[in-house]
Each structure stands twice: as structure tokens, then as C-alpha cells.
Amino acid sequence: MLEIILGIAGVWILFVGKVPSWIIGKKDFEIIGMKARLIGLILAIPFPLSLVIGVILGFLFGQDGVGYAFFVEIAIFITVLIVVMVLTRNFRVPVVKNANQQTLD
């Protein structure tokens, strides 16, 4: 289930080319362009990868492969989250506010 949520967020970032502020954690920073698409690609990878590895482990180990696949799936999920957190920390840039920009109150 969590991989599906990551996959949806990843595909969204791939199409839009901008990481939403709820992933970055602060509204004062942004990630756009190719760096955002790289993060989107990494977020979209866990679901298909877990599916393929689960099928392979099922063929190799039979019923025991289901248990192994569960642990591999958790390891992939945690690894992707750590990689995305490190990349967002390194790729984010402060949002520059224009002095002539008017705010709507």
C-alpha cells in the first residue's frame, strides 16, 4: 500500500517537474526541473521493483518466498525513503520572493 502512494507521488512529480512542499517539509524551499524528476523516478521505483522481486522469490523459494519478499519489500521502502530524504535535503533551494510581487490579503 505504501509503495502505491509513493508511486503516485513519484509519477505526479515526473509529470509536473516540481516537488510539492509537503514532501520537502517547508514552504520556503523548492525543487524543480530535472532534480525533481529524479526524485519522482526514485519514488516511482519501489512498487514495480517489489512486484518483480516478489515474483522471482516466489518462483525460487515457493511458499517461503512470500516471507522473504515481505522483508525485501520493507528494505526497499526504507532505502527509498532514506535516499529521497537525502536528495531533497541536497537539492532544495530557497524560494526567492520578488520585491515587486504583490500578495493578496
PDB file as gemmi writes it, atoms N, CA and C in Angstrom:
CRYST1    1.000    1.000    1.000  90.00  90.00  90.00 P 1                      
ATOM      1  N   MET A   1       0.822  -1.200   0.000  1.00  0.00           N  
ATOM      2  CA  MET A   1       0.000   0.000   0.000  1.00  0.00           C  
ATOM      3  C   MET A   1       0.861   1.257   0.000  1.00  0.00           C  
ATOM      4  N   LEU A   2       1.900   1.262   0.825  1.00  0.00           N  
ATOM      5  CA  LEU A   2       2.746   2.448   0.899  1.00  0.00           C  
ATOM      6  C   LEU A   2       3.520   2.676  -0.391  1.00  0.00           C  
ATOM      7  N   GLU A   3       3.895   1.578  -1.067  1.00  0.00           N  
ATOM      8  CA  GLU A   3       4.586   1.731  -2.342  1.00  0.00           C  
ATOM      9  C   GLU A   3       3.678   2.354  -3.398  1.00  0.00           C  
ATOM     10  N   ILE A   4       2.402   2.060  -3.313  1.00  0.00           N  
ATOM     11  CA  ILE A   4       1.454   2.642  -4.268  1.00  0.00           C  
ATOM     12  C   ILE A   4       1.357   4.145  -4.059  1.00  0.00           C  
ATOM     13  N   ILE A   5       1.330   4.584  -2.802  1.00  0.00           N  
ATOM     14  CA  ILE A   5       1.284   6.020  -2.505  1.00  0.00           C  
ATOM     15  C   ILE A   5       2.563   6.693  -2.999  1.00  0.00           C  
ATOM     16  N   LEU A   6       3.709   6.061  -2.741  1.00  0.00           N  
ATOM     17  CA  LEU A   6       4.967   6.608  -3.247  1.00  0.00           C  
ATOM     18  C   LEU A   6       4.972   6.653  -4.773  1.00  0.00           C  
ATOM     19  N   GLY A   7       4.438   5.616  -5.398  1.00  0.00           N  
ATOM     20  CA  GLY A   7       4.382   5.567  -6.858  1.00  0.00           C  
ATOM     21  C   GLY A   7       3.526   6.672  -7.445  1.00  0.00           C  
ATOM     22  N   ILE A   8       2.383   6.922  -6.833  1.00  0.00           N  
ATOM     23  CA  ILE A   8       1.508   8.000  -7.310  1.00  0.00           C  
ATOM     24  C   ILE A   8       2.200   9.347  -7.158  1.00  0.00           C  
ATOM     25  N   ALA A   9       2.831   9.576  -6.006  1.00  0.00           N  
ATOM     26  CA  ALA A   9       3.562  10.832  -5.796  1.00  0.00           C  
ATOM     27  C   ALA A   9       4.721  10.949  -6.790  1.00  0.00           C  
ATOM     28  N   GLY A  10       5.422   9.837  -7.042  1.00  0.00           N  
ATOM     29  CA  GLY A  10       6.537   9.859  -7.982  1.00  0.00           C  
ATOM     30  C   GLY A  10       6.109  10.170  -9.401  1.00  0.00           C  
ATOM     31  N   VAL A  11       5.027   9.561  -9.851  1.00  0.00           N  
ATOM     32  CA  VAL A  11       4.531   9.826 -11.207  1.00  0.00           C  
ATOM     33  C   VAL A  11       4.061  11.273 -11.321  1.00  0.00           C  
ATOM     34  N   TRP A  12       3.418  11.780 -10.279  1.00  0.00           N  
ATOM     35  CA  TRP A  12       2.974  13.175 -10.274  1.00  0.00           C  
ATOM     36  C   TRP A  12       4.179  14.117 -10.416  1.00  0.00           C  
ATOM     37  N   ILE A  13       5.228  13.849  -9.645  1.00  0.00           N  
ATOM     38  CA  ILE A  13       6.431  14.690  -9.711  1.00  0.00           C  
ATOM     39  C   ILE A  13       7.095  14.572 -11.079  1.00  0.00           C  
ATOM     40  N   LEU A  14       7.090  13.382 -11.670  1.00  0.00           N  
ATOM     41  CA  LEU A  14       7.667  13.208 -13.005  1.00  0.00           C  
ATOM     42  C   LEU A  14       6.941  14.069 -14.037  1.00  0.00           C  
ATOM     43  N   PHE A  15       5.620  14.118 -13.971  1.00  0.00           N  
ATOM     44  CA  PHE A  15       4.858  14.892 -14.941  1.00  0.00           C  
ATOM     45  C   PHE A  15       4.936  16.389 -14.685  1.00  0.00           C  
ATOM     46  N   VAL A  16       4.822  16.794 -13.428  1.00  0.00           N  
ATOM     47  CA  VAL A  16       4.774  18.213 -13.099  1.00  0.00           C  
ATOM     48  C   VAL A  16       6.167  18.840 -13.123  1.00  0.00           C  
ATOM     49  N   GLY A  17       7.173  18.107 -12.664  1.00  0.00           N  
ATOM     50  CA  GLY A  17       8.526  18.642 -12.627  1.00  0.00           C  
ATOM     51  C   GLY A  17       8.805  19.517 -11.420  1.00  0.00           C  
ATOM     52  N   LYS A  18       7.973  19.381 -10.382  1.00  0.00           N  
ATOM     53  CA  LYS A  18       8.160  20.159  -9.162  1.00  0.00           C  
ATOM     54  C   LYS A  18       7.759  19.287  -7.978  1.00  0.00           C  
ATOM     55  N   VAL A  19       8.604  19.293  -6.941  1.00  0.00           N  
ATOM     56  CA  VAL A  19       8.309  18.516  -5.743  1.00  0.00           C  
ATOM     57  C   VAL A  19       7.379  19.341  -4.857  1.00  0.00           C  
ATOM     58  N   PRO A  20       6.245  18.772  -4.426  1.00  0.00           N  
ATOM     59  CA  PRO A  20       5.324  19.515  -3.566  1.00  0.00           C  
ATOM     60  C   PRO A  20       5.957  19.847  -2.209  1.00  0.00           C  
ATOM     61  N   SER A  21       5.452  20.892  -1.597  1.00  0.00           N  
ATOM     62  CA  SER A  21       6.029  21.349  -0.326  1.00  0.00           C  
ATOM     63  C   SER A  21       5.794  20.345   0.799  1.00  0.00           C  
ATOM     64  N   TRP A  22       4.780  19.489   0.709  1.00  0.00           N  
ATOM     65  CA  TRP A  22       4.547  18.517   1.769  1.00  0.00           C  
ATOM     66  C   TRP A  22       5.600  17.410   1.762  1.00  0.00           C  
ATOM     67  N   ILE A  23       6.321  17.254   0.661  1.00  0.00           N  
ATOM     68  CA  ILE A  23       7.422  16.305   0.632  1.00  0.00           C  
ATOM     69  C   ILE A  23       8.706  16.982   1.113  1.00  0.00           C  
ATOM     70  N   ILE A  24       8.900  18.227   0.721  1.00  0.00           N  
ATOM     71  CA  ILE A  24      10.096  18.956   1.135  1.00  0.00           C  
ATOM     72  C   ILE A  24      10.043  19.260   2.627  1.00  0.00           C  
ATOM     73  N   GLY A  25       8.881  19.621   3.112  1.00  0.00           N  
ATOM     74  CA  GLY A  25       8.727  19.888   4.537  1.00  0.00           C  
ATOM     75  C   GLY A  25       8.645  21.356   4.885  1.00  0.00           C  
ATOM     76  N   LYS A  26       9.024  22.230   3.996  1.00  0.00           N  
ATOM     77  CA  LYS A  26       8.963  23.666   4.257  1.00  0.00           C  
ATOM     78  C   LYS A  26       8.477  24.378   3.009  1.00  0.00           C  
ATOM     79  N   LYS A  27       7.732  25.451   3.198  1.00  0.00           N  
ATOM     80  CA  LYS A  27       7.233  26.213   2.058  1.00  0.00           C  
ATOM     81  C   LYS A  27       8.268  27.208   1.541  1.00  0.00           C  
ATOM     82  N   ASP A  28       9.349  27.405   2.267  1.00  0.00           N  
ATOM     83  CA  ASP A  28      10.369  28.364   1.857  1.00  0.00           C  
ATOM     84  C   ASP A  28      11.371  27.776   0.871  1.00  0.00           C  
ATOM     85  N   PHE A  29      11.235  26.497   0.545  1.00  0.00           N  
ATOM     86  CA  PHE A  29      12.164  25.833  -0.366  1.00  0.00           C  
ATOM     87  C   PHE A  29      11.396  25.210  -1.515  1.00  0.00           C  
ATOM     88  N   GLU A  30      12.109  24.977  -2.630  1.00  0.00           N  
ATOM     89  CA  GLU A  30      11.504  24.305  -3.776  1.00  0.00           C  
ATOM     90  C   GLU A  30      12.544  23.457  -4.489  1.00  0.00           C  
ATOM     91  N   ILE A  31      12.047  22.443  -5.187  1.00  0.00           N  
ATOM     92  CA  ILE A  31      12.881  21.618  -6.061  1.00  0.00           C  
ATOM     93  C   ILE A  31      12.130  21.515  -7.381  1.00  0.00           C  
ATOM     94  N   ILE A  32      12.765  21.976  -8.455  1.00  0.00           N  
ATOM     95  CA  ILE A  32      12.111  21.958  -9.765  1.00  0.00           C  
ATOM     96  C   ILE A  32      13.077  21.403 -10.809  1.00  0.00           C  
ATOM     97  N   GLY A  33      12.530  21.046 -11.948  1.00  0.00           N  
ATOM     98  CA  GLY A  33      13.340  20.615 -13.078  1.00  0.00           C  
ATOM     99  C   GLY A  33      13.780  19.163 -12.990  1.00  0.00           C  
ATOM    100  N   MET A  34      14.971  18.918 -13.505  1.00  0.00           N  
ATOM    101  CA  MET A  34      15.491  17.551 -13.585  1.00  0.00           C  
ATOM    102  C   MET A  34      15.743  16.942 -12.212  1.00  0.00           C  
ATOM    103  N   LYS A  35      16.101  17.759 -11.252  1.00  0.00           N  
ATOM    104  CA  LYS A  35      16.314  17.244  -9.896  1.00  0.00           C  
ATOM    105  C   LYS A  35      15.001  16.726  -9.316  1.00  0.00           C  
ATOM    106  N   ALA A  36      13.909  17.431  -9.570  1.00  0.00           N  
ATOM    107  CA  ALA A  36      12.599  16.977  -9.109  1.00  0.00           C  
ATOM    108  C   ALA A  36      12.196  15.692  -9.828  1.00  0.00           C  
ATOM    109  N   ARG A  37      12.466  15.615 -11.106  1.00  0.00           N  
ATOM    110  CA  ARG A  37      12.114  14.406 -11.856  1.00  0.00           C  
ATOM    111  C   ARG A  37      12.934  13.201 -11.409  1.00  0.00           C  
ATOM    112  N   LEU A  38      14.171  13.420 -11.001  1.00  0.00           N  
ATOM    113  CA  LEU A  38      14.976  12.335 -10.455  1.00  0.00           C  
ATOM    114  C   LEU A  38      14.351  11.818  -9.156  1.00  0.00           C  
ATOM    115  N   ILE A  39      13.913  12.710  -8.312  1.00  0.00           N  
ATOM    116  CA  ILE A  39      13.240  12.305  -7.077  1.00  0.00           C  
ATOM    117  C   ILE A  39      11.941  11.572  -7.401  1.00  0.00           C  
ATOM    118  N   GLY A  40      11.197  12.052  -8.395  1.00  0.00           N  
ATOM    119  CA  GLY A  40       9.975  11.381  -8.812  1.00  0.00           C  
ATOM    120  C   GLY A  40      10.227   9.976  -9.328  1.00  0.00           C  
ATOM    121  N   LEU A  41      11.292   9.806 -10.090  1.00  0.00           N  
ATOM    122  CA  LEU A  41      11.642   8.483 -10.598  1.00  0.00           C  
ATOM    123  C   LEU A  41      11.996   7.537  -9.456  1.00  0.00           C  
ATOM    124  N   ILE A  42      12.756   8.016  -8.500  1.00  0.00           N  
ATOM    125  CA  ILE A  42      13.128   7.186  -7.356  1.00  0.00           C  
ATOM    126  C   ILE A  42      11.900   6.819  -6.532  1.00  0.00           C  
ATOM    127  N   LEU A  43      10.949   7.742  -6.391  1.00  0.00           N  
ATOM    128  CA  LEU A  43       9.726   7.440  -5.658  1.00  0.00           C  
ATOM    129  C   LEU A  43       8.832   6.449  -6.396  1.00  0.00           C  
ATOM    130  N   ALA A  44       8.909   6.437  -7.723  1.00  0.00           N  
ATOM    131  CA  ALA A  44       8.058   5.546  -8.508  1.00  0.00           C  
ATOM    132  C   ALA A  44       8.616   4.127  -8.623  1.00  0.00           C  
ATOM    133  N   ILE A  45       9.874   3.919  -8.291  1.00  0.00           N  
ATOM    134  CA  ILE A  45      10.528   2.622  -8.474  1.00  0.00           C  
ATOM    135  C   ILE A  45      10.072   1.520  -7.508  1.00  0.00           C  
ATOM    136  N   PRO A  46       9.788   1.772  -6.227  1.00  0.00           N  
ATOM    137  CA  PRO A  46       9.575   0.666  -5.278  1.00  0.00           C  
ATOM    138  C   PRO A  46       8.456  -0.310  -5.632  1.00  0.00           C  
ATOM    139  N   PHE A  47       7.333   0.163  -6.139  1.00  0.00           N  
ATOM    140  CA  PHE A  47       6.225  -0.755  -6.413  1.00  0.00           C  
ATOM    141  C   PHE A  47       6.565  -1.772  -7.502  1.00  0.00           C  
ATOM    142  N   PRO A  48       7.025  -1.334  -8.689  1.00  0.00           N  
ATOM    143  CA  PRO A  48       7.363  -2.345  -9.699  1.00  0.00           C  
ATOM    144  C   PRO A  48       8.529  -3.235  -9.275  1.00  0.00           C  
ATOM    145  N   LEU A  49       9.511  -2.654  -8.587  1.00  0.00           N  
ATOM    146  CA  LEU A  49      10.658  -3.437  -8.144  1.00  0.00           C  
ATOM    147  C   LEU A  49      10.237  -4.497  -7.130  1.00  0.00           C  
ATOM    148  N   SER A  50       9.402  -4.131  -6.171  1.00  0.00           N  
ATOM    149  CA  SER A  50       8.914  -5.099  -5.183  1.00  0.00           C  
ATOM    150  C   SER A  50       8.080  -6.193  -5.841  1.00  0.00           C  
ATOM    151  N   LEU A  51       7.301  -5.825  -6.827  1.00  0.00           N  
ATOM    152  CA  LEU A  51       6.481  -6.801  -7.533  1.00  0.00           C  
ATOM    153  C   LEU A  51       7.354  -7.820  -8.263  1.00  0.00           C  
ATOM    154  N   VAL A  52       8.357  -7.354  -8.976  1.00  0.00           N  
ATOM    155  CA  VAL A  52       9.239  -8.256  -9.719  1.00  0.00           C  
ATOM    156  C   VAL A  52      10.033  -9.147  -8.767  1.00  0.00           C  
ATOM    157  N   ILE A  53      10.585  -8.554  -7.718  1.00  0.00           N  
ATOM    158  CA  ILE A  53      11.362  -9.346  -6.758  1.00  0.00           C  
ATOM    159  C   ILE A  53      10.479 -10.364  -6.043  1.00  0.00           C  
ATOM    160  N   GLY A  54       9.235  -9.985  -5.734  1.00  0.00           N  
ATOM    161  CA  GLY A  54       8.311 -10.929  -5.107  1.00  0.00           C  
ATOM    162  C   GLY A  54       8.001 -12.121  -5.987  1.00  0.00           C  
ATOM    163  N   VAL A  55       7.812 -11.878  -7.277  1.00  0.00           N  
ATOM    164  CA  VAL A  55       7.541 -12.976  -8.211  1.00  0.00           C  
ATOM    165  C   VAL A  55       8.768 -13.876  -8.334  1.00  0.00           C  
ATOM    166  N   ILE A  56       9.942 -13.279  -8.428  1.00  0.00           N  
ATOM    167  CA  ILE A  56      11.173 -14.077  -8.538  1.00  0.00           C  
ATOM    168  C   ILE A  56      11.383 -14.923  -7.280  1.00  0.00           C  
ATOM    169  N   LEU A  57      11.205 -14.328  -6.113  1.00  0.00           N  
ATOM    170  CA  LEU A  57      11.368 -15.085  -4.867  1.00  0.00           C  
ATOM    171  C   LEU A  57      10.307 -16.171  -4.729  1.00  0.00           C  
ATOM    172  N   GLY A  58       9.106 -15.909  -5.238  1.00  0.00           N  
ATOM    173  CA  GLY A  58       8.067 -16.932  -5.234  1.00  0.00           C  
ATOM    174  C   GLY A  58       8.436 -18.132  -6.084  1.00  0.00           C  
ATOM    175  N   PHE A  59       9.025 -17.888  -7.246  1.00  0.00           N  
ATOM    176  CA  PHE A  59       9.468 -18.989  -8.097  1.00  0.00           C  
ATOM    177  C   PHE A  59      10.640 -19.751  -7.488  1.00  0.00           C  
ATOM    178  N   LEU A  60      11.548 -19.018  -6.874  1.00  0.00           N  
ATOM    179  CA  LEU A  60      12.746 -19.660  -6.326  1.00  0.00           C  
ATOM    180  C   LEU A  60      12.480 -20.440  -5.040  1.00  0.00           C  
ATOM    181  N   PHE A  61      11.691 -19.883  -4.131  1.00  0.00           N  
ATOM    182  CA  PHE A  61      11.522 -20.478  -2.815  1.00  0.00           C  
ATOM    183  C   PHE A  61      10.115 -20.976  -2.525  1.00  0.00           C  
ATOM    184  N   GLY A  62       9.210 -20.849  -3.460  1.00  0.00           N  
ATOM    185  CA  GLY A  62       7.846 -21.332  -3.253  1.00  0.00           C  
ATOM    186  C   GLY A  62       7.128 -20.534  -2.176  1.00  0.00           C  
ATOM    187  N   GLN A  63       6.492 -21.241  -1.244  1.00  0.00           N  
ATOM    188  CA  GLN A  63       5.717 -20.591  -0.191  1.00  0.00           C  
ATOM    189  C   GLN A  63       6.602 -19.754   0.735  1.00  0.00           C  
ATOM    190  N   ASP A  64       7.837 -20.170   0.952  1.00  0.00           N  
ATOM    191  CA  ASP A  64       8.757 -19.402   1.796  1.00  0.00           C  
ATOM    192  C   ASP A  64       9.152 -18.077   1.154  1.00  0.00           C  
ATOM    193  N   GLY A  65       9.027 -17.970  -0.138  1.00  0.00           N  
ATOM    194  CA  GLY A  65       9.368 -16.750  -0.854  1.00  0.00           C  
ATOM    195  C   GLY A  65       8.502 -15.572  -0.464  1.00  0.00           C  
ATOM    196  N   VAL A  66       7.271 -15.856  -0.005  1.00  0.00           N  
ATOM    197  CA  VAL A  66       6.367 -14.784   0.414  1.00  0.00           C  
ATOM    198  C   VAL A  66       6.941 -14.065   1.635  1.00  0.00           C  
ATOM    199  N   GLY A  67       7.462 -14.808   2.571  1.00  0.00           N  
ATOM    200  CA  GLY A  67       8.072 -14.202   3.757  1.00  0.00           C  
ATOM    201  C   GLY A  67       9.316 -13.407   3.408  1.00  0.00           C  
ATOM    202  N   TYR A  68      10.139 -13.964   2.509  1.00  0.00           N  
ATOM    203  CA  TYR A  68      11.336 -13.245   2.085  1.00  0.00           C  
ATOM    204  C   TYR A  68      10.959 -11.969   1.328  1.00  0.00           C  
ATOM    205  N   ALA A  69       9.934 -12.061   0.508  1.00  0.00           N  
ATOM    206  CA  ALA A  69       9.507 -10.900  -0.272  1.00  0.00           C  
ATOM    207  C   ALA A  69       9.021  -9.773   0.631  1.00  0.00           C  
ATOM    208  N   PHE A  70       8.377 -10.123   1.736  1.00  0.00           N  
ATOM    209  CA  PHE A  70       7.908  -9.107   2.670  1.00  0.00           C  
ATOM    210  C   PHE A  70       9.085  -8.307   3.228  1.00  0.00           C  
ATOM    211  N   PHE A  71      10.134  -8.998   3.639  1.00  0.00           N  
ATOM    212  CA  PHE A  71      11.289  -8.313   4.203  1.00  0.00           C  
ATOM    213  C   PHE A  71      12.054  -7.518   3.141  1.00  0.00           C  
ATOM    214  N   VAL A  72      12.113  -8.040   1.925  1.00  0.00           N  
ATOM    215  CA  VAL A  72      12.754  -7.302   0.840  1.00  0.00           C  
ATOM    216  C   VAL A  72      11.961  -6.041   0.521  1.00  0.00           C  
ATOM    217  N   GLU A  73      10.641  -6.149   0.541  1.00  0.00           N  
ATOM    218  CA  GLU A  73       9.781  -5.001   0.276  1.00  0.00           C  
ATOM    219  C   GLU A  73       9.981  -3.901   1.322  1.00  0.00           C  
ATOM    220  N   ILE A  74      10.059  -4.281   2.585  1.00  0.00           N  
ATOM    221  CA  ILE A  74      10.299  -3.309   3.649  1.00  0.00           C  
ATOM    222  C   ILE A  74      11.673  -2.664   3.475  1.00  0.00           C  
ATOM    223  N   ALA A  75      12.682  -3.457   3.132  1.00  0.00           N  
ATOM    224  CA  ALA A  75      14.037  -2.927   2.936  1.00  0.00           C  
ATOM    225  C   ALA A  75      14.076  -1.938   1.764  1.00  0.00           C  
ATOM    226  N   ILE A  76      13.389  -2.251   0.678  1.00  0.00           N  
ATOM    227  CA  ILE A  76      13.336  -1.347  -0.476  1.00  0.00           C  
ATOM    228  C   ILE A  76      12.643  -0.054  -0.088  1.00  0.00           C  
ATOM    229  N   PHE A  77      11.541  -0.151   0.627  1.00  0.00           N  
ATOM    230  CA  PHE A  77      10.772   1.024   1.036  1.00  0.00           C  
ATOM    231  C   PHE A  77      11.617   1.947   1.917  1.00  0.00           C  
ATOM    232  N   ILE A  78      12.284   1.390   2.913  1.00  0.00           N  
ATOM    233  CA  ILE A  78      13.097   2.198   3.822  1.00  0.00           C  
ATOM    234  C   ILE A  78      14.281   2.815   3.083  1.00  0.00           C  
ATOM    235  N   THR A  79      14.901   2.055   2.190  1.00  0.00           N  
ATOM    236  CA  THR A  79      16.025   2.576   1.415  1.00  0.00           C  
ATOM    237  C   THR A  79      15.603   3.743   0.532  1.00  0.00           C  
ATOM    238  N   VAL A  80      14.465   3.608  -0.129  1.00  0.00           N  
ATOM    239  CA  VAL A  80      13.968   4.688  -0.996  1.00  0.00           C  
ATOM    240  C   VAL A  80      13.651   5.927  -0.171  1.00  0.00           C  
ATOM    241  N   LEU A  81      13.040   5.756   0.984  1.00  0.00           N  
ATOM    242  CA  LEU A  81      12.737   6.917   1.824  1.00  0.00           C  
ATOM    243  C   LEU A  81      14.012   7.629   2.268  1.00  0.00           C  
ATOM    244  N   ILE A  82      15.029   6.883   2.644  1.00  0.00           N  
ATOM    245  CA  ILE A  82      16.288   7.499   3.064  1.00  0.00           C  
ATOM    246  C   ILE A  82      16.944   8.235   1.899  1.00  0.00           C  
ATOM    247  N   VAL A  83      16.967   7.616   0.719  1.00  0.00           N  
ATOM    248  CA  VAL A  83      17.573   8.250  -0.455  1.00  0.00           C  
ATOM    249  C   VAL A  83      16.829   9.530  -0.816  1.00  0.00           C  
ATOM    250  N   VAL A  84      15.493   9.498  -0.783  1.00  0.00           N  
ATOM    251  CA  VAL A  84      14.703  10.680  -1.126  1.00  0.00           C  
ATOM    252  C   VAL A  84      14.911  11.785  -0.094  1.00  0.00           C  
ATOM    253  N   MET A  85      14.994  11.434   1.186  1.00  0.00           N  
ATOM    254  CA  MET A  85      15.233  12.456   2.205  1.00  0.00           C  
ATOM    255  C   MET A  85      16.591  13.118   2.008  1.00  0.00           C  
ATOM    256  N   VAL A  86      17.613  12.340   1.689  1.00  0.00           N  
ATOM    257  CA  VAL A  86      18.948  12.913   1.460  1.00  0.00           C  
ATOM    258  C   VAL A  86      18.940  13.794   0.214  1.00  0.00           C  
ATOM    259  N   LEU A  87      18.308  13.330  -0.856  1.00  0.00           N  
ATOM    260  CA  LEU A  87      18.267  14.116  -2.095  1.00  0.00           C  
ATOM    261  C   LEU A  87      17.474  15.404  -1.927  1.00  0.00           C  
ATOM    262  N   THR A  88      16.346  15.363  -1.244  1.00  0.00           N  
ATOM    263  CA  THR A  88      15.586  16.592  -1.035  1.00  0.00           C  
ATOM    264  C   THR A  88      16.371  17.581  -0.184  1.00  0.00           C  
ATOM    265  N   ARG A  89      17.107  17.084   0.767  1.00  0.00           N  
ATOM    266  CA  ARG A  89      17.933  17.959   1.602  1.00  0.00           C  
ATOM    267  C   ARG A  89      19.028  18.624   0.762  1.00  0.00           C  
ATOM    268  N   ASN A  90      19.611  17.881  -0.184  1.00  0.00           N  
ATOM    269  CA  ASN A  90      20.694  18.429  -1.005  1.00  0.00           C  
ATOM    270  C   ASN A  90      20.201  19.251  -2.195  1.00  0.00           C  
ATOM    271  N   PHE A  91      19.030  18.942  -2.742  1.00  0.00           N  
ATOM    272  CA  PHE A  91      18.546  19.600  -3.950  1.00  0.00           C  
ATOM    273  C   PHE A  91      17.711  20.842  -3.685  1.00  0.00           C  
ATOM    274  N   ARG A  92      17.181  21.002  -2.512  1.00  0.00           N  
ATOM    275  CA  ARG A  92      16.253  22.113  -2.277  1.00  0.00           C  
ATOM    276  C   ARG A  92      16.988  23.449  -2.305  1.00  0.00           C  
ATOM    277  N   VAL A  93      16.301  24.438  -2.854  1.00  0.00           N  
ATOM    278  CA  VAL A  93      16.839  25.795  -2.920  1.00  0.00           C  
ATOM    279  C   VAL A  93      15.793  26.740  -2.336  1.00  0.00           C  
ATOM    280  N   PRO A  94      16.239  27.834  -1.717  1.00  0.00           N  
ATOM    281  CA  PRO A  94      15.268  28.778  -1.152  1.00  0.00           C  
ATOM    282  C   PRO A  94      14.446  29.448  -2.247  1.00  0.00           C  
ATOM    283  N   VAL A  95      13.191  29.700  -1.937  1.00  0.00           N  
ATOM    284  CA  VAL A  95      12.309  30.400  -2.858  1.00  0.00           C  
ATOM    285  C   VAL A  95      12.637  31.880  -2.769  1.00  0.00           C  
ATOM    286  N   VAL A  96      12.894  32.488  -3.925  1.00  0.00           N  
ATOM    287  CA  VAL A  96      13.213  33.912  -3.963  1.00  0.00           C  
ATOM    288  C   VAL A  96      11.921  34.675  -4.183  1.00  0.00           C  
ATOM    289  N   LYS A  97      11.623  35.548  -3.242  1.00  0.00           N  
ATOM    290  CA  LYS A  97      10.418  36.373  -3.364  1.00  0.00           C  
ATOM    291  C   LYS A  97      10.794  37.670  -4.071  1.00  0.00           C  
ATOM    292  N   ASN A  98      10.004  38.036  -5.045  1.00  0.00           N  
ATOM    293  CA  ASN A  98      10.227  39.260  -5.797  1.00  0.00           C  
ATOM    294  C   ASN A  98       9.699  40.441  -4.993  1.00  0.00           C  
ATOM    295  N   ALA A  99      10.463  41.511  -4.944  1.00  0.00           N  
ATOM    296  CA  ALA A  99      10.061  42.690  -4.177  1.00  0.00           C  
ATOM    297  C   ALA A  99       8.837  43.352  -4.791  1.00  0.00           C  
ATOM    298  N   ASN A 100       8.657  43.228  -6.095  1.00  0.00           N  
ATOM    299  CA  ASN A 100       7.511  43.842  -6.771  1.00  0.00           C  
ATOM    300  C   ASN A 100       6.268  42.968  -6.717  1.00  0.00           C  
ATOM    301  N   GLN A 101       6.408  41.761  -6.240  1.00  0.00           N  
ATOM    302  CA  GLN A 101       5.273  40.832  -6.185  1.00  0.00           C  
ATOM    303  C   GLN A 101       4.305  41.262  -5.101  1.00  0.00           C  
ATOM    304  N   GLN A 102       3.039  41.370  -5.464  1.00  0.00           N  
ATOM    305  CA  GLN A 102       2.025  41.777  -4.513  1.00  0.00           C  
ATOM    306  C   GLN A 102       1.353  40.549  -3.952  1.00  0.00           C  
ATOM    307  N   THR A 103       1.041  40.591  -2.686  1.00  0.00           N  
ATOM    308  CA  THR A 103       0.321  39.490  -2.060  1.00  0.00           C  
ATOM    309  C   THR A 103      -1.143  39.859  -1.914  1.00  0.00           C  
ATOM    310  N   LEU A 104      -1.985  38.879  -2.065  1.00  0.00           N  
ATOM    311  CA  LEU A 104      -3.423  39.085  -1.909  1.00  0.00           C  
ATOM    312  C   LEU A 104      -3.807  38.855  -0.467  1.00  0.00           C  
ATOM    313  N   ASP A 105      -4.334  39.858   0.172  1.00  0.00           N  
ATOM    314  CA  ASP A 105      -4.753  39.746   1.576  1.00  0.00           C  
ATOM    315  C   ASP A 105      -6.236  39.608   1.707  1.00  0.00           C  
TER     316      ASP A 105                                                      
END                                                                             
